[in-house]
Amino acid sequence: MADLQPIKIENQGIYGVIREAEVYNNLIPEGAVTDSVNFHFDRKGAATVRPGLAALGSTVLASRPCVGLHNAQSGTAITVFSNGSSAVIYTLTSGAWGLSLDGGTASVAIRFVDFGSYTIAINFAYNTYTSMRFWNAGSSRHWHFTGNPINPQNMWGYANQLGEVYKSKIYLGGDTSIEGNKSRLFFSSVISSTGIITWSPTVDYVDINPGDGEGMTGLKRFSLELLVFKPNYIYRFRTSGVDPDPLIKIGTRNQESIIEGKRGLYFHHDTGFYRYSGGYPEEISRPISDIVEAIPFSQFDDISSWNDNDHVYWSIGNVTVSETKESVTYKNCVLRYTESSEVWTVYSYASDIRRGMTYNSGSALSRIIGNDLGVVATHNSGTTDLGEPIKYRMRTKWYDWGSTSTSKILEELVALCEKAQGSELMYKTDENLEWKTIGQLKKLSNYFQSLSIRMHRIKFQITGISRSEAPVFLGIEIVKGQNEGLIKE
């Protein structure tokens, strides 16, 4: 029997989450974790419990889902909640949410674009009128469905669900009023010197390859192009023409999954998450492939995204991932991708986040979200999720000291954790399913001795509930143990 070589398990999260379903354990780099819930790794070499959610104003519409969120004219926060029978637009004024417009179609995504000095609501209602309304946040208290300068009455009878501004025009798509219009891209006139646009929908349109059999699902201006998304295709429109055939055979099912970051345009497709920066999209989600593959098809249409200075977030709903001899459920799951380091982690919230955006209040930039319980909240703010504590866990890769075939006895270790709050350190050995407790972390340096853990390989888990300042897990030092060698049984 020989002394077990002391090792340090540190720099956890420096490579983010790399799932065992994607990479064999021995190829997972030191510093990667195989599972993480509610940790982030922005401070290199340290795993920190994420910040929380703080309510922005009072509850908007209790127990109802958010179906729209917008920063009107970069100054006024607008949200839309579905009350079961209709959609209602609310605006934030002096810290309180007030009703601005009701009567919209219930349970559909309401989208907005800013054009000139006006904010335009798209897909708000469809009957004999248009699905557009426009509003001037600075002077008008009313949403209009007719008249200058937007003239939505020119589009009466059409039910477009998508909109984008591109080269001084508004483009609309996803019309559901006529089956043949599902691939038709309508456009307005160029804005006049007096700020007026008009529409001629029988003339001013282009059909985006209707022969591919798919309807339009997204519009996004990026660089010098207007990208037209379908579930399995992207077309590039440049005013003088459009790709005649789908050069990019990867698309999205949901406008809300599309978000622009500092390194490109990101979106969800049936096969994963992608980044487009010109050319062909690059898949970025392989490290968490089993989580991505576990997203139910029924939730693809509900995936929503937002970003901050260095991160892209996707809310994907509840996901159950099958693992070896067990399964793990991530409730109200949000996937977080760090652009600068290209690492992933996973967040879980007490409620489902339906929408997110950057909010310019006029004095500060923040990120806000709308959930499924009638609340708009500031994201990454405070130490709880609207009063609910933050539950967290993180799991290391397996450690076998270079050989899984030999038997070892772990006797002493030290766990390092700032602001520990009684975090629990656990372990699992060999092929055992049960996680066993080593002890609680109550201070910076936590020394555990007389452990007598016999194993061929071992992995560790830290878990807990945080209500105050975020715990920061710094690592484990295995300081004493024995290598029994190969034991023939």
ChimeraX attribute file (.defattr): number of C-alpha atoms within 10 A of each C-alpha:
attribute: neighborCount
match mode: 1-to-1
recipient: residues
	/A:1	9
	/A:2	10
	/A:3	12
	/A:4	18
	/A:5	12
	/A:6	13
	/A:7	14
	/A:8	13
	/A:9	17
	/A:10	20
	/A:11	21
	/A:12	26
	/A:13	30
	/A:14	22
	/A:15	22
	/A:16	28
	/A:17	26
	/A:18	27
	/A:19	22
	/A:20	22
	/A:21	17
	/A:22	14
	/A:23	15
	/A:24	11
	/A:25	15
	/A:26	13
	/A:27	8
	/A:28	19
	/A:29	13
	/A:30	16
	/A:31	19
	/A:32	21
	/A:33	26
	/A:34	24
	/A:35	21
	/A:36	26
	/A:37	24
	/A:38	22
	/A:39	27
	/A:40	25
	/A:41	24
	/A:42	19
	/A:43	12
	/A:44	14
	/A:45	17
	/A:46	22
	/A:47	27
	/A:48	23
	/A:49	26
	/A:50	25
	/A:51	21
	/A:52	23
	/A:53	22
	/A:54	21
	/A:55	19
	/A:56	19
	/A:57	16
	/A:58	14
	/A:59	15
	/A:60	24
	/A:61	20
	/A:62	13
	/A:63	15
	/A:64	16
	/A:65	24
	/A:66	32
	/A:67	24
	/A:68	27
	/A:69	28
	/A:70	26
	/A:71	21
	/A:72	23
	/A:73	18
	/A:74	14
	/A:75	16
	/A:76	18
	/A:77	22
	/A:78	20
	/A:79	26
	/A:80	30
	/A:81	33
	/A:82	27
	/A:83	18
	/A:84	11
	/A:85	11
	/A:86	16
	/A:87	26
	/A:88	24
	/A:89	23
	/A:90	22
	/A:91	23
	/A:92	19
	/A:93	12
	/A:94	8
	/A:95	10
	/A:96	13
	/A:97	21
	/A:98	14
	/A:99	13
	/A:100	16
	/A:101	17
	/A:102	17
	/A:103	13
	/A:104	21
	/A:105	20
	/A:106	18
	/A:107	16
	/A:108	18
	/A:109	25
	/A:110	28
	/A:111	22
	/A:112	23
	/A:113	19
	/A:114	20
	/A:115	19
	/A:116	13
	/A:117	14
	/A:118	18
	/A:119	21
	/A:120	23
	/A:121	26
	/A:122	23
	/A:123	25
	/A:124	30
	/A:125	24
	/A:126	19
	/A:127	12
	/A:128	10
	/A:129	17
	/A:130	22
	/A:131	26
	/A:132	29
	/A:133	23
	/A:134	26
	/A:135	20
	/A:136	18
	/A:137	18
	/A:138	12
	/A:139	8
	/A:140	11
	/A:141	11
	/A:142	13
	/A:143	17
	/A:144	19
	/A:145	22
	/A:146	18
	/A:147	13
	/A:148	14
	/A:149	17
	/A:150	27
	/A:151	20
	/A:152	22
	/A:153	19
	/A:154	18
	/A:155	22
	/A:156	18
	/A:157	16
	/A:158	23
	/A:159	26
	/A:160	27
	/A:161	25
	/A:162	25
	/A:163	26
	/A:164	21
	/A:165	18
	/A:166	19
	/A:167	14
	/A:168	14
	/A:169	16
	/A:170	22
	/A:171	20
	/A:172	21
	/A:173	27
	/A:174	24
	/A:175	24
	/A:176	16
	/A:177	14
	/A:178	10
	/A:179	9
	/A:180	12
	/A:181	21
	/A:182	21
	/A:183	26
	/A:184	20
	/A:185	24
	/A:186	24
	/A:187	24
	/A:188	22
	/A:189	15
	/A:190	16
	/A:191	18
	/A:192	11
	/A:193	7
	/A:194	7
	/A:195	13
	/A:196	15
	/A:197	20
	/A:198	22
	/A:199	20
	/A:200	13
	/A:201	15
	/A:202	8
	/A:203	9
	/A:204	12
	/A:205	17
	/A:206	15
	/A:207	14
	/A:208	28
	/A:209	17
	/A:210	14
	/A:211	9
	/A:212	13
	/A:213	9
	/A:214	16
	/A:215	24
	/A:216	28
	/A:217	25
	/A:218	25
	/A:219	25
	/A:220	21
	/A:221	17
	/A:222	16
	/A:223	11
	/A:224	11
	/A:225	17
	/A:226	21
	/A:227	19
	/A:228	22
	/A:229	27
	/A:230	26
	/A:231	19
	/A:232	18
	/A:233	20
	/A:234	26
	/A:235	24
	/A:236	22
	/A:237	20
	/A:238	14
	/A:239	12
	/A:240	5
	/A:241	9
	/A:242	19
	/A:243	14
	/A:244	11
	/A:245	14
	/A:246	16
	/A:247	13
	/A:248	16
	/A:249	14
	/A:250	22
	/A:251	24
	/A:252	27
	/A:253	23
	/A:254	23
	/A:255	26
	/A:256	25
	/A:257	24
	/A:258	26
	/A:259	21
	/A:260	19
	/A:261	17
	/A:262	14
	/A:263	12
	/A:264	16
	/A:265	19
	/A:266	23
	/A:267	26
	/A:268	29
	/A:269	19
	/A:270	16
	/A:271	15
	/A:272	20
	/A:273	21
	/A:274	22
	/A:275	21
	/A:276	16
	/A:277	16
	/A:278	12
	/A:279	8
	/A:280	14
	/A:281	20
	/A:282	14
	/A:283	16
	/A:284	17
	/A:285	22
	/A:286	18
	/A:287	21
	/A:288	25
	/A:289	18
	/A:290	18
	/A:291	23
	/A:292	20
	/A:293	14
	/A:294	13
	/A:295	20
	/A:296	13
	/A:297	10
	/A:298	7
	/A:299	12
	/A:300	18
	/A:301	17
	/A:302	20
	/A:303	23
	/A:304	25
	/A:305	28
	/A:306	23
	/A:307	20
	/A:308	16
	/A:309	11
	/A:310	15
	/A:311	19
	/A:312	20
	/A:313	23
	/A:314	29
	/A:315	25
	/A:316	26
	/A:317	23
	/A:318	17
	/A:319	19
	/A:320	15
	/A:321	15
	/A:322	14
	/A:323	11
	/A:324	9
	/A:325	8
	/A:326	8
	/A:327	9
	/A:328	11
	/A:329	13
	/A:330	18
	/A:331	17
	/A:332	18
	/A:333	25
	/A:334	25
	/A:335	20
	/A:336	20
	/A:337	21
	/A:338	20
	/A:339	16
	/A:340	12
	/A:341	15
	/A:342	13
	/A:343	24
	/A:344	26
	/A:345	26
	/A:346	22
	/A:347	24
	/A:348	24
	/A:349	25
	/A:350	17
	/A:351	18
	/A:352	21
	/A:353	28
	/A:354	25
	/A:355	28
	/A:356	27
	/A:357	22
	/A:358	21
	/A:359	22
	/A:360	17
	/A:361	14
	/A:362	9
	/A:363	6
	/A:364	7
	/A:365	12
	/A:366	14
	/A:367	17
	/A:368	25
	/A:369	26
	/A:370	29
	/A:371	22
	/A:372	20
	/A:373	19
	/A:374	20
	/A:375	26
	/A:376	27
	/A:377	24
	/A:378	22
	/A:379	22
	/A:380	16
	/A:381	18
	/A:382	19
	/A:383	21
	/A:384	24
	/A:385	22
	/A:386	19
	/A:387	14
	/A:388	16
	/A:389	17
	/A:390	26
	/A:391	21
	/A:392	21
	/A:393	18
	/A:394	23
	/A:395	21
	/A:396	23
	/A:397	25
	/A:398	21
	/A:399	18
	/A:400	19
	/A:401	16
	/A:402	9
	/A:403	12
	/A:404	16
	/A:405	13
	/A:406	17
	/A:407	18
	/A:408	26
	/A:409	18
	/A:410	20
	/A:411	18
	/A:412	18
	/A:413	21
	/A:414	19
	/A:415	22
	/A:416	19
	/A:417	24
	/A:418	18
	/A:419	17
	/A:420	22
	/A:421	19
	/A:422	17
	/A:423	22
	/A:424	18
	/A:425	21
	/A:426	18
	/A:427	17
	/A:428	20
	/A:429	20
	/A:430	14
	/A:431	12
	/A:432	10
	/A:433	11
	/A:434	10
	/A:435	14
	/A:436	14
	/A:437	14
	/A:438	17
	/A:439	15
	/A:440	19
	/A:441	24
	/A:442	16
	/A:443	16
	/A:444	16
	/A:445	15
	/A:446	16
	/A:447	16
	/A:448	16
	/A:449	13
	/A:450	11
	/A:451	14
	/A:452	13
	/A:453	17
	/A:454	18
	/A:455	20
	/A:456	23
	/A:457	20
	/A:458	22
	/A:459	17
	/A:460	21
	/A:461	21
	/A:462	19
	/A:463	18
	/A:464	20
	/A:465	19
	/A:466	23
	/A:467	17
	/A:468	14
	/A:469	16
	/A:470	22
	/A:471	23
	/A:472	21
	/A:473	26
	/A:474	19
	/A:475	18
	/A:476	22
	/A:477	16
	/A:478	18
	/A:479	18
	/A:480	19
	/A:481	22
	/A:482	17
	/A:483	19
	/A:484	17
	/A:485	14
	/A:486	13
	/A:487	8
	/A:488	5
	/A:489	3
